[in-house]
Amino acid sequence: MTAKPRILTGDTPTSTGLHLGHYVGSLENRLALQEQYDSYFLIANVHAFTTMADKPEQIRANTIGIIKDWLAVGLDPDRSTFVLQSEIPAIAELTFFFAMLIPFNKVMRNPTLKTEIETKGLGDSYPFGFPMYAVGQCADILAFRPELVPVGEDQEAHIEMCRDVALKFNQQYCGVGNRVPAAEHVQAGGLFPIPAAKVGRVARLAGIDGTNKMSKSLGNAIFLYDSAKDVQKKLNKITTGRQSPNEPGDGNNVLMQYVDAFIAGGDPARAAEIKRRYVAGDNLGDGHVKAELGEAINRLLEPMRARRATLDGPAGDQRVMEVIAQGVKRANVVAEETLTLAKKAMKADFVHRTIG
Ligand code: TRP
């Protein structure tokens, strides 16, 4: 029994290559949360098949890569539970039941799905399973009955849908009244706490091109495993249009965003000083700021690079398999318990089963 409230969040292994945008957008948040919460970190490898069903080797490699990344960043599989989606049957089973609680048209109007269809160029040829993943995501979450779901802004529509499903389930199958506020559902006999999204400190980090969101495909990313030298080289490439250390600078430009993201956390006084002098044009050149940023970022990344290096090769793969087995075992205990309770509420419980 643990007294800590639960959180659940996850990543879809459609690519590898963590960069600083991922770090400030979610990983940093997860590192802090794993201290205070009973944390579940899910690898949505089944969801990866919605757009890459013809690339199973790649999904497998990405899955292993993401777990190595999590370990390198400092997520701790002893304190938190790593959940490999495809090994948790309760998630698939709940997905089908939950699909009855959401109007079809509502799924198809989900703005996150719509954006993905556009940005990934899926046209009208995507598989049935693609919109289905939004229902699946409700099951990913509710299987663990968490209170909070730490995600990026782009996921808020999914969390909203998940809340709708939980409300509906509790009302339809657990006798919770229509007027009971979300926060009181469990007290009122509901199986599911109504989870809330929790968006990270820096929702959007600009890339080194200074305008677009940092992204691997745009070629404007600083990766967590770039060498110290490459990190500095990339920072040095940033252009702000500022001509001299005495020209008043833009307090919101990419360099100042990075000061907020990578210096303010560790040394808020220094970050404030840099920003003040930069904006005032008080003898502080871009080159100097870049050098200080390089030091701060490399200080952050060095332990991650070192840990990641220990996970290369067969020994690293072996470690990942152990981490998966350990996480799946713990996750199935919780998810099976949820499924049993949900089936009971739905009068669909007939035989007892055990997994694992
Ligand atoms: N859809 C999420 C993404 O692409 C990944 C994900 C799957 C997830 N299941 C989840 C996130 C449950 C939070 C909770 O980023």
Boltz pocket constraint, residues with backbone or C-beta under 6 A from the ligand:
constraints:
  - pocket:
      binder: B
      contacts: [[A, 8], [A, 9], [A, 10], [A, 11], [A, 12], [A, 42], [A, 44], [A, 47], [A, 136], [A, 137], [A, 140], [A, 141], [A, 149], [A, 150], [A, 151], [A, 155]]
      max_distance: 6.0
